[in-house]
Amino acid sequence: MPSAPCSPPDCVQGTAGASAVPRAALRLAAVLALTAAGVVLIPVAARLPAKPRDRLIRSWCRAVVRSSGVRVRLTGAAAPAGGLLLAANHISWLDIPLLATVRPSRMLAKSEVRRWPVAGGLAARAGSLFIERDRLRALPGTVARIAQALRAGAAVVVFPEGSTWCGRAQGRFRPAVFQAALDAGVPVQPVRVRYRLAGGAASTAPAFVGDDTLLASLWRVVSARGLVAEVEVRAALATGAHPDRRALAAAAQRAVAGASAGAAPRGVTVRP
């Protein structure tokens, strides 16, 4: 199973001071209330036509991010319709609602997520695809399910590093999931996610790595001040221009790594 060397004591910045507790508690209550509302709204959203459903999902995901006290800077755009594999680096649980604001998608998640309280049920009811990372024999079936969703016109978000990283470094993109895009004949859209403080310095506070707990990571986010999430949507990669999944994975990784160079990009900033 892929794993990162990152761990909370070594990589993750603490954020909670005594003065941050009241604000953090209010933000945490808002996130939990929105999560509960999401559980209730999923059956309603499933009955809506595609465009109203996508607007509702985007609005809910933006609300979750905003209620966490995180501003969003988004650059670029994904194709609004048709099968699409969104391939992103992975730092935090926050990556998931952030990517859903790019385009509502089905997520590929590790099977352990299904057992998380509340969040696991929410992910399953939202149509997430689950992968058993410790069972290699199950991988072809997972790739086939992703390809089936792509052929049906869905967008699927994958994190090809196979593990979360703190954001200071990045893992290698594993090629297996890119076979689904090749099989379905759909493009791959690389996406770079970064977290910064308002002044521009990189922040590892949102990272969810190693033996970290979801609650500890959530608390660091809601207690942080001036946290900004940057989401860079890079140009789509045509699968026909790459001979195999390894070449396609390497091209996606280059696009994501290249997006991190230079100054923070300009884009539309959504304030909480």
C-alpha positions in Angstrom: 0.0 0.0 0.0 1.3 3.5 -0.8 2.3 5.5 2.3 3.8 8.9 2.9 6.6 9.6 5.4 4.5 12.5 6.8 3.3 12.4 10.4 1.6 14.9 12.6 4.5 15.6 15.0 7.0 16.0 12.2 5.0 17.8 9.5 1.8 19.4 10.8 1.6 22.9 12.2 -0.6 23.4 15.3 -3.1 26.2 15.3 -5.1 26.2 18.5 -4.4 28.9 21.1 -6.6 29.7 23.9 -8.0 32.7 22.0 -9.0 30.6 19.1 -11.2 28.2 21.0 -14.5 30.1 20.9 -14.2 30.8 17.2 -13.2 27.2 16.5 -16.1 25.8 18.5 -18.6 27.9 16.4 -17.0 26.8 13.2 -16.9 23.1 14.3 -20.6 23.3 15.2 -21.4 24.8 11.7 -19.4 22.0 9.9 -21.2 19.3 11.9 -24.6 20.9 11.2 -23.9 21.1 7.5 -22.7 17.5 7.5 -26.0 16.4 9.1 -27.9 18.5 6.5 -25.9 16.8 3.8 -27.1 13.3 5.0 -30.7 14.5 4.8 -30.3 16.2 1.4 -28.7 13.4 -0.5 -32.0 11.5 -1.2 -33.5 14.9 -2.3 -30.6 15.7 -4.6 -30.7 12.3 -6.2 -34.2 13.0 -7.5 -33.2 16.4 -9.1 -32.2 16.9 -12.7 -28.5 17.1 -13.4 -28.0 20.9 -13.4 -30.0 21.7 -10.2 -28.4 18.7 -8.5 -24.9 20.0 -9.4 -25.7 23.5 -8.2 -27.0 22.1 -4.9 -23.8 19.9 -4.4 -21.5 22.8 -5.2 -23.4 25.1 -2.8 -23.2 22.6 0.0 -19.5 21.9 -0.6 -18.7 25.6 -0.6 -20.7 26.1 2.6 -18.7 23.3 4.3 -15.4 24.9 3.3 -16.6 28.4 4.2 -17.9 27.3 7.6 -14.5 25.8 8.3 -13.0 29.3 8.0 -11.2 28.6 4.8 -11.1 31.0 1.8 -10.9 29.5 -1.6 -8.8 30.6 -4.6 -9.8 28.7 -7.7 -8.1 29.0 -11.1 -9.1 27.2 -14.3 -12.2 25.1 -15.0 -13.1 21.5 -15.8 -15.4 20.4 -18.6 -18.9 20.8 -17.3 -20.3 17.6 -18.8 -19.2 14.2 -20.0 -16.9 11.5 -18.6 -13.8 13.0 -16.9 -11.1 11.6 -14.6 -10.0 14.3 -12.2 -6.6 13.4 -10.8 -5.3 15.5 -7.8 -2.7 15.5 -5.2 -4.0 14.6 -1.7 -3.4 16.5 1.5 -6.6 16.7 3.5 -10.2 15.7 3.9 -10.8 19.3 2.8 -9.6 18.2 -0.7 -12.9 16.4 -1.2 -15.4 19.3 -0.9 -12.9 21.6 -2.7 -12.8 19.3 -5.7 -16.6 19.0 -5.7 -16.7 22.7 -6.3 -14.7 22.2 -9.4 -17.2 19.7 -10.7 -19.6 17.5 -8.7 -18.0 14.0 -9.0 -17.9 10.5 -7.7 -15.0 10.0 -5.4 -12.6 7.1 -5.3 -11.9 6.5 -1.6 -10.2 3.8 0.5 -12.6 1.2 1.9 -11.9 2.3 5.5 -13.8 5.6 4.8 -17.0 3.6 4.5 -16.7 2.8 8.2 -16.2 6.4 9.4 -19.1 7.6 11.6 -21.4 9.9 9.6 -18.8 10.8 7.0 -18.7 7.2 5.8 -22.4 7.0 5.3 -22.4 10.3 3.6 -19.7 9.2 1.2 -21.4 6.0 0.3 -24.8 7.6 -0.3 -23.1 10.3 -2.5 -22.0 7.5 -4.9 -18.3 7.2 -3.8 -16.4 4.2 -5.3 -14.4 2.3 -2.7 -11.0 0.6 -3.2 -9.6 -2.1 -1.0 -6.0 -1.0 -1.0 -4.6 -4.2 0.6 -6.2 -6.5 -1.9 -4.4 -6.3 -5.2 -6.7 -8.8 -6.8 -9.7 -6.4 -6.2 -7.9 -3.7 -8.2 -9.1 -4.7 -11.8 -12.7 -4.8 -10.6 -12.3 -1.3 -9.1 -10.8 0.0 -12.4 -13.7 -1.6 -14.3 -16.2 0.2 -12.1 -14.5 3.5 -12.6 -14.4 3.0 -16.4 -18.1 2.2 -16.3 -18.9 5.4 -14.4 -16.8 7.4 -16.9 -18.6 5.9 -19.9 -21.9 6.8 -18.3 -20.7 10.5 -18.4 -19.8 10.9 -14.8 -16.7 12.7 -13.4 -14.6 10.7 -11.0 -12.1 12.1 -8.6 -9.0 10.0 -7.9 -6.0 10.7 -5.7 -3.3 8.6 -7.5 -0.6 9.1 -4.8 -2.6 6.5 -2.8 -2.0 8.4 0.5 -2.2 11.8 1.9 0.9 14.0 2.1 1.5 17.1 4.2 1.8 19.4 1.2 5.6 20.1 1.4 6.3 17.0 -0.7 4.3 14.9 -3.2 4.0 11.2 -3.8 4.3 9.4 -7.1 1.1 9.0 -9.1 0.3 5.3 -9.3 -0.8 4.3 -12.8 -3.6 1.8 -12.2 -6.6 4.2 -12.0 -5.5 5.9 -15.3 -6.3 2.6 -17.1 -10.0 3.5 -16.5 -9.7 6.7 -18.5 -7.9 4.8 -21.3 -10.6 2.1 -21.3 -13.4 4.7 -21.3 -11.7 7.0 -23.8 -12.2 10.1 -21.6 -9.8 12.9 -20.8 -7.8 13.3 -17.6 -7.9 16.7 -15.8 -5.0 17.3 -13.4 -5.7 19.4 -10.3 -3.3 20.9 -7.9 -4.4 21.6 -4.3 -2.4 23.8 -1.9 -3.0 25.4 1.4 -1.5 28.7 2.4 -1.9 31.4 5.1 -3.3 34.7 4.1 0.2 36.2 3.8 1.2 33.6 1.2 3.3 31.1 3.4 2.5 27.5 2.9 0.5 25.8 5.7 0.4 22.1 6.7 -2.4 22.7 9.3 -5.1 21.0 7.1 -3.0 17.9 6.5 -4.6 14.6 7.5 -1.6 12.3 7.6 -0.1 9.2 9.3 -1.9 8.3 12.5 -3.7 11.6 12.7 -7.4 11.5 13.6 -10.2 13.1 11.5 -11.3 15.1 14.6 -7.7 16.4 15.3 -7.4 17.5 11.7 -10.8 19.1 11.7 -9.9 21.0 14.9 -6.7 22.4 13.4 -8.6 23.7 10.4 -11.4 25.4 12.3 -9.0 27.0 14.7 -6.6 28.3 12.0 -6.6 32.0 11.2 -6.3 33.2 7.6 -6.2 29.8 5.9 -6.5 29.8 2.1 -7.1 26.8 -0.2 -5.7 27.1 -3.7 -7.2 24.8 -6.3 -5.5 25.0 -9.8 -7.3 23.1 -12.6 -4.8 22.3 -15.3 -5.4 21.7 -19.0 -7.1 18.4 -19.7 -4.9 15.5 -21.1 -6.3 13.6 -24.0 -5.9 9.9 -23.4 -5.2 9.2 -27.1 -2.0 11.2 -26.9 -0.5 8.7 -24.4 0.5 5.1 -25.2 -0.3 3.6 -21.8 -1.4 4.2 -18.3 2.1 4.8 -17.0 2.7 7.6 -19.6 -0.7 9.1 -18.7 0.1 9.0 -15.0 3.5 10.6 -15.5 1.9 13.4 -17.6 -0.7 14.1 -15.0 1.9 14.2 -12.3 4.1 16.6 -14.3 1.1 18.9 -14.8 0.3 18.9 -11.1 3.9 19.4 -10.0 4.4 22.1 -12.5 1.4 24.0 -11.1 3.2 24.5 -7.8 6.0 26.5 -9.3 6.1 30.3 -8.9 3.9 32.7 -7.0 0.4 32.0 -5.7 -2.0 32.1 -8.7 -4.6 34.8 -9.1 -8.2 33.7 -9.2 -11.6 34.1 -7.7 -11.4 34.2 -4.0 -14.5 33.2 -2.0 -14.5 34.5 1.5 -16.2 32.8 4.4 
